[in-house]
Every structure is written in structure tokens, then in C-alpha cells.
């Protein structure tokens, strides 16, 4: 640890760091400012990415859109004000908005030659789950995610138990909570996932991906009888959540958790002891534990 209490990623990483290139997801396509919210969700859903880069005609990054920006716009936060200001009443109108209206215009991104320890410091310090990467000439190269970094750092046995790095404060909802309220919680509390618990029983998990997939797979059109925005907001968490929730013991090793996350393609696990949820562990927690152990 450094004198300021923050981990020194440079010292803790392996002596021979890889170039970022092998870790970057080059398959995730960029979008432009005129791309619709619907098309953005389709890309996020089909490529399983929480971030898309917005590029100019010359290929340089001029903005980013995250899954949380989508959740914010759909009803979770201040960006939802665009819906009221535009007088949108149907889900078609809402999803046809140009992404340039809600993108982050001051994106954080890294160059392909940035050392991995600096990328990790950036992601941890700014709470980023993914960052766009540029080529040497400044044009878009792809996206680097927590999952890809975890794949690189993952080992079978770490010697650090889950309870050392897990998040103990559980922010949860129940299955009857409205989707609108759940999205508001995600944005206002700064979380990308909410366990769904009814009377101490785990019922599921609501994540950014569930919301994005609802749009990106066009399932939303099957669920709304009249295609109205108010129908969308009144959906219950149980209508959208994932019911398959993976759990782990607080005494399990981080290496086991990393293997489970990679195997199940989930970004988090609930930590359960004696049938009670005592915490949650995410990709970021695992990376932190792997680096500073």
C-alpha cells in the first residue's frame, strides 16, 4: 500500500505486463451521435458490453455511452428529463432519440500503449467498469472491461477469502418494486445491480444488463400492450430480473470466485452464510483483491 492508503498497482502486478492489445475487445463497434438509443441497446445486448464509444467521422472518440446512462435516461435520473421536455409518451419515441443527446461528452479513455497498472488505477479511482481504447494514431481501437482484466489476473488459488474484499452493505429491492423505482435506485445510489429479496429469500438479481437486454432484444415490445412509456415504468422488477443467481461462501477463495464469474458470465455473486445474504462480490472486488493480495 502507498502512504495515502491506496494500493500500488504497479508494484503488485506481475513483473512483465502485457500490452493492452490482447486484452482489448476489438469486436465492440463504435457508434455515432445519430445512432438511436434502441440501436445502442441492441449493440450493448448483442456484444454484452456496458459501454460503447461514440466516434467522429474520422474515427476519434468524442463521447461514451454506458449502460447506466441508458438506465438514467429511461427513468432513473436527470437524463430522463429529456423525455418530459420532448413530450414523449410512447416507448418508440423514447427509444428513437439520438444517442448524442445523452452521451458523456468528456469521455475518459486510454491509449493502447498505456501500462495496465495505470489503467487499473484509473478504473478504480473513477469507478469505471470499462474504458475505450485508442490506437497510436488516436482512432478507436476497442473497449477494455473489468472482465477482460480479471481473465488476465485470474489464478486458481489466491489465499484471500471473499469476506476480505466483498461489499457488506446490501442494497436490495423486492420483486414487486416497480422498474421505475429500481432504476432510480441504481442511478441515485451508483450501483449497477440490485439483489431481489422477498422475506429473506433470494428471488433474483436486477442488473444494468437486464434493462438493456429488455430493450436490445426487443422483448419490451412484447411486454407493453399499448407501447406506452407509463406501461414500461410500471413493470415490476420480477418482470425483468434474472432469476438465476449464483452464490458463494464468505470463506471461499478469490480464485474460486474468479473462476465462477468467468464460467457463468455474471459480473457478481451474492455472498451467503447460513442461508443469509451477508454481502456481494463483483468483478471489481475480485480485481482489487487479486492485485493487492
N, C-alpha and C positions, 0 to 999 in steps of 0.2 A: 504494500500500500504506500501511496505517497504521503507526504506530511499533511496534505489537506484532507486525507481520509478517502480519496478516490483511488480506484485500482489503477496500477500502472500496467496498461495493456501491453506496452512494448516489451517490458521485462518478462511478462507472464506468457506471452505467445511463444510458439516454437521458434527455435533459432533461425530456421530457414522458412521464411514466409513465402507463400505462393504469390505469383502475380494475381491480380484480381480477375484477370480474364477467364480462368477456368471456373470461377465461382459466379460469374455474371450470367443471368438468364437473358440470352440474346434472342429468345423466341418471342418475348413480350413486345408487341408492336406499339409504337408511339401513336398518339392521336393529334389532331389539330384543334384549334379553338372552335371550329364549326361542328365538330363531332357532337352528336346529341348525347344526353345523359343515358338514354336507352342503349345506344351503341357502346358507350363506355362501360356500362354494366355487363353487356354481352361479352366484351373483351375481358373484363376482370373475372367473370364467371368461367369462361371457357379456358382461360390461361391460369386460373387460380392465383391471381395476383391482387394484392391490396393497394397497389399503386400503379398508375400509368403516367408516363411523361407526355407533356404537351410540347410539340416541336414546331418550329417555324418552317417556312418553305425551304430554307437552306439546311434544315436538319438540326439546328441548335435548340437546346432546351429553353423554353420560355415560361414553363409552368409545370405543375404536377397536380394530379387529382388523386386523392386517396379514397379508400372505401368509407372512411369516416366523413369525408366531405359529402359523399353521396347520402349517408345517413343523416347528416346535418341538414342537407337540402330537402330531404324527404319529410322532415318534420322534427328533427332532433335539436336544431339550434337556430342561430341567427340567419344562416343562409336560407332557411325556409321562408324568410320574409320576402324573398323574390316571388314566391308562389302567390302570396296575398297581393303584393304590389302589381303583379301581372294579371290578377283576377282569374287565375286558373281554377277550374272546378273539376276537370276530368284528368284521369291519370295519363291519358295520351298527351294532353297539353303539358303536364308536368315533365314527362319523360322526353318531350321533343325539344326542351331547352338546350341551347348550345352550351357545351361544357366550359367554354371560355368565360361564362358568367359566374361560375362557381370555383374555378381553378385557383390554386395558390400561385400568385404572380411573382413571388420571390422564392423560388424553389431552392432547396438545399440539394446539391448533387456533388459527386466526386469524379475525379479523372481516373482512367484505367490504370494509371501508374501510382495512385495513392496507396501507401502502405496499409495493410489490413488493420494494424493496431490503431491507425488514425481514423479509419472508417468506423471501427468499433467504438472509439471514444466519441465520435460524432453521433452515432446512433444511440448510444446510451445516454449521453448528456442532453440530447434533444428529444429523446423518446421516440425515435423513428423505427418503424418496423421494416422499412425498405428505403433504398435510395437509388435514384437514377445514376447511371454511369456514362461518362462521355469518353470518346476516343481521343487520341492525341490531338486531332485537329478540332476538337470541341464539338463534334457532332455526336448524336445519340448512339450509345453502344448497347444499352440494355438496362436491366434492373438487378440490384443486389439485395437479397432478402435475408432476414434472420434465419430462415430455414436453410438456405444455401451455406451460410456461415456455420450453422450448427452441424451440418453434414461434414464439413471440413474438420471441425474441432472434436467431433464425437469420438469417444473411445468407449470400450466395453465396461471398464471399471474406473471410477474417479476417486472414490474414497470420501465423497461428500454426500451426506444424506439429504433427502428432499427438504426436510424441515429447516435446514440451514439457510435455504435461499427462497423458499416459497413465500407467497403473499398470504398473510394470515387474515387480513380483513376481507370478508366475502361480501361483495355487492351482488345481491340476487333479486330476482323477481319471481312471481308465481305464474302459473300457466294461464290465469285469467287476466293478467295485466294486459292493457291494450298495447299494440305495437307502437303507437304514438308515444305513450309514456315511456316505454322501454328504450326507444330511440333517443328520447330526451335525456334519459339517464346516461346512456352510453356517451353522448356528446358532452353533457354538463359535468360528468364525473371523469371523463377522459379514459374510458375503458372500451376495449373492442369486443368484450364478451361478457355475458351475464348468465350465471347458472340459474336454472329454473327449478325452484324448490317449493314443493307443497307439503306443509306439515312435516318438515324434516325429511321428506322423501325426494330424492333427486328425480326429476321428471325429464330434464333435457338441458340444452345449452343454446342460448341465442347469441350469435356472433355476427360480425360485420358480413361474413360470407353468406349467412342465411338471408340477410336483407338483400345483398347484391344478387345472389342467385335467384331470389324470388323475381327480380326484375330481369336479370340477364337471360334466364331460361324461358321467359315469357309466361311463367306459371301465374303471374299476377293477373293476366287477362282471363284466366280460367276461374280465378277465385272471386273476381268482382262482377257481380250480376249486371250492374249498370255502368261500370267503368268510371265511377266517381272517386274523387280524391278522399272524400269523407268515408267511403267504404274501406279504402286502404288503411286509413288511420285507425279505424275501429276494429281491424283484425286483432285477434288475440295472439299473445305470444305462442300459445300452443299451436296456432295455425302455421307458424313459420319456423319454430325452433327445430334443432336437430335432437332426435331422441336417443341416439347412440352416444353415450358419454363415457369416456374412458377414465378410470380412477386409478390411483396409486397410493401406496402406503407412505406416510411421512418418513419412514425409515429406509425406504428404497434408495438405491444409489443413483446419482445423476446420470451415470452411464446407461442404466436401465430405462430411465425416463426418456433420454435422448433416443434410444432405440425404439421405444413405444411411439414417440411422436413421429419419427421417420416412417415407421411401419404403418401407422394408422392415418397419416396425413392430416393430423389435427394439430392445432397450434397451442393447445393447452390440455392439462389434465387436472381433474379435481383430486384433492388430497383428502383421503378418507381414513379415519381411525375409529374402530369400534362402531362402524355404521354411521358415524357423524362426519360431516364435511368440516375439515379444520383448516383448509387452505386451498390455494390454486397455484399451479406452477405452469409458467409459459415458456415459449422458446427463448424469450429474452432472459428469464431467470436462469435457464439452463446454460445459456452462453456465458452469462455473468459468472455462474458457478464454475464452469469449465476453465474460464480464463484466470480467475483469481485463486483457484484451488492450489 
